[in-house]
Amino acid sequence: SLTWAELAGAGVSKAWVNFDGTAGSISPRSSHNVSSITDNASGNYTVNIDSDLTDGDWAGFCSLATSYNDENQTSEHVEFFPRSTAAAGSGKVRTGQTEGNDAEDHETVYVGFFR
């Protein structure tokens, strides 16, 4: 069996966070290796990593969970942006509505970093 140190180098998430993007003061609900989240503007966040990754060449995931029950709800999106700002210690994420590309805060945002 692998030790934790061996597993940590085997491609597991180096940092992840679950947060409420609609809260007045954005903070992680739960996280690993995330020090804070900066609310840059509506639907625009910077996730700050506690112990920096090796470099900015990480792979990431981001997704949303919504509480909408309306089948006619418009499509939502979440993405890392722009790739040129990727750093060892942070990643920028934006959320919003797909139609019209409108920025919008969301109740549940998930972000993870792999290196």
N, C-alpha and C positions, 0 to 999 in steps of 0.2 A: 504494500500500500504506500501511497505517496504522503510525504509530510506536507504541512501547510506551506512551507517555504518552496517546496518543489511545485506544488499546485499553483501558487501565486505567479510563477513564471510560465505557466502552461496555457496562457491565453484566457484566464478568467478575468472578469471585469475588475479593472484597477480602481474604478470609482463609479458610483451610481447614486442617483437621488430620485425621490418621489416628493413633489411639492405642489402646493396650491398657488397657482399664478394669479388668482383673483384676490388674495389676501392683501390687506393694506401694507403689512410688513412681511415680505417673502422670506420664508425659512423652510428648511427641509422637514418633511413629515418623518421620513426615515432616509438614511443615507449611509454610504461607506466612502471614506476618504474625500468628502466634500466639506469645505469649510464654510461656504456661504453661497448665496445666490443674489446677484445684483439685478434689480428691476430697472432696466434701461429706459423702457417706454412700454406702452401697451403692446402685449404680445412679444416682447423683446427682453431676453434675459441672458446674463452671463453666469455660467456655473463655474465656481472657483474651486479648484482641486486643492486639498490640504497638502499632501505630499506629491509634488510635481511628478508627472510621467517623464520618461526618458527624453521625449521631444514632442513636437506638435504633429507627428505623423501617426496619430492614433486613429483607430476606427471607432465609430460611435453608433449608438442607437438612440432614438427619441420617439416617444409615442404619447398619445393622449387617451384619457378615459373621460367620457361625457355622461351626464345623467339625463340626457334628453330622451324623452319617450315618443317624440313626434317623428313619425316615419318620413315626413316631408322636410326634416331638418337639412340644411345645406351641408355640404362636405366641409370637414375641418382638416387642417394640415399642421404639421410640425416639422421643422427641419433645422439642421445646423447651417449657419450662414456667417459671413461668407467664408469659404474654406481658407482664404488668404489670412484670416485672423486666428487660425488654429494655433494654440500655444501649448507648451508642456503643462501649464498650470491652470488652463481654463478653456472653455468652449462656449460660443454664443449660439443661442437657440431662439427661434421665433415661432410663434403660433398664430393661427388665425383661420379665416374662412377661405376656402379654395376659390369660390366664386368672387371675383373682384379683388382677390389677393389682399383682403383687409386684415390688418393686424388686430388680434383679439386675445385677451387673457383667458386662460382656461383653468378649471377647478383642479384637474389632476394631470400633471405633466411628469413623465418618466424620462430620465436621461442616463446614459451609461457610456463609459469609456473603456476601450480595450487597447492594449499595446503589447 
